[in-house]
């Protein structure tokens, strides 16, 4: 079995014998029930392969679909003129970057379908190409756009440049509506949805299937599909890792499953990570090896976001479907980028509950954030984590507090947000990175516990003060009964009062009580 890792061309995949998880029934349904579609999915989820498959279908390449679901559905296999725009092909760091990509693509289409001297702007050239392609072939045009939002995402730190890109793309995509008579089918993909000041605001006939239950699994792989296509390989994976088959399936699910693009729908595995695991017969953090969320860190810092709210903040469907550089809430783009997913839905208040989809994403995201928010050098992260885990697991609060103090004594780092929020975010990331149960601002009847950390044998109740004293912090733990909920717990409870200094930007003192 040959795994299509990194393969984005359907014809190559089928011709060269790569395994293909059949999604063609979805394509037939799309083609026969509508004309204009949009799909948002995280990177490395198979969007480009999906577009390539659609292109092969509308090109009438029947031979590539032998023994697939669509072969029994489609009878005509008509070939249509296809205009495929791929915006993945440039680094969008200047106004001309986008124009260069559009000009190159338009020139290729014009060489086949002709041009007009009056067509000067990208949108006018696009309009003329669509009309002439239809007139020349006698068939309406199929339009495919891959990563429509790539210029917007890469310029998210530059509001002026993003506004310019938005203006160009808005005019360009609006052509789809004006040329409806010449268009058979259009499908646009991207990671995000720019909703508030949308590049699609003039394209009100575009059907968004991102949260449509009928197409939840159009990209990605379900548990049922793993059993259907890869059961033998999972058996090999289990033997290689000294597991039973059931244990192996459970670990695959815990590590790579868990994406939900609507509530109460089947979980979706990240296909890139899953296929790499099956190919190498080794569990790994494959998704993070191919890219890092640097623009997300920018948004988190810009908004002074409390990281503890990543999995606690309820969001509406309108918020999930809206991404705007001017927004103060980074949650929509974090969700749409695949670092959070839907975990539940409150029908009464019409709000979604989000969370990390799986262990690969949670560990990778926290690990990436740690050196961005704290003094931990990326090269020292593993050493720091290993020692810290040992101290916490073995009930050595004095030792790990000394380690924390030394950790914060490194002044060569940038404060992210307010001083108090910075320290809280840092502590959250540190303990989260250890893999322990970590509860920040746990609500009690008498207040909020700053940090609660639980291991198999110990519970640490921590109160943080800024420019106060460790005694004040301990007194608050006592007077408000923060340790009371754990009185019946067999685990040993440590109460730790910590005082941060805004002057030194570090831990000034701490006190521990059992």
Buried (B, 14 or more C-beta within 10 A) or exposed (E): EEBBBEBBBBBEBBEEEBBBBBBBBBBBBBBEEBBBBBBBBBBBBBBBBBBBBBBBBBBBBBEBBEEBBBBEBBEEBEBBBBBBBBBEEBEBEBBEBBBBBBEEBBEEBBEEBEBBEEBEEBBBBBBBBBBBBBEEEEBBBBBBBBBBBBBBBBBBEBEEBBBBBBEBBBBBBBBBBBBBEBBBBBBBBBBBBBBBBBBBBBBEEBBBBBBBEEBBBBBBBBBEBBEEBBEEBBEEBBEEEEBEEEEBBEBBBEBBBBBBBBBEBBBBBBBBBBBBBBBBEEBEBBBBEEEEBEBBBBBBBBBEBBBBBBEEBBBEEEBBBBBBBEBEBBBBBBBBBBBBBBBEBEEEEEBBBBBBBBBBBBBBBBBBBBBBBBBBEEEEBEEBBEEBBEBBBEBBBEBBBBBBBEBBEBEEBEBBBEBBBBBBBBBBBBBBBBBBEBBBBBEEEEBEBBBBBBBEEBBBBBBBBBEBBBEEBBEBBBEBEBBBBBEEEEBEBBBBBBBBBBEEBBBBBBBBBE
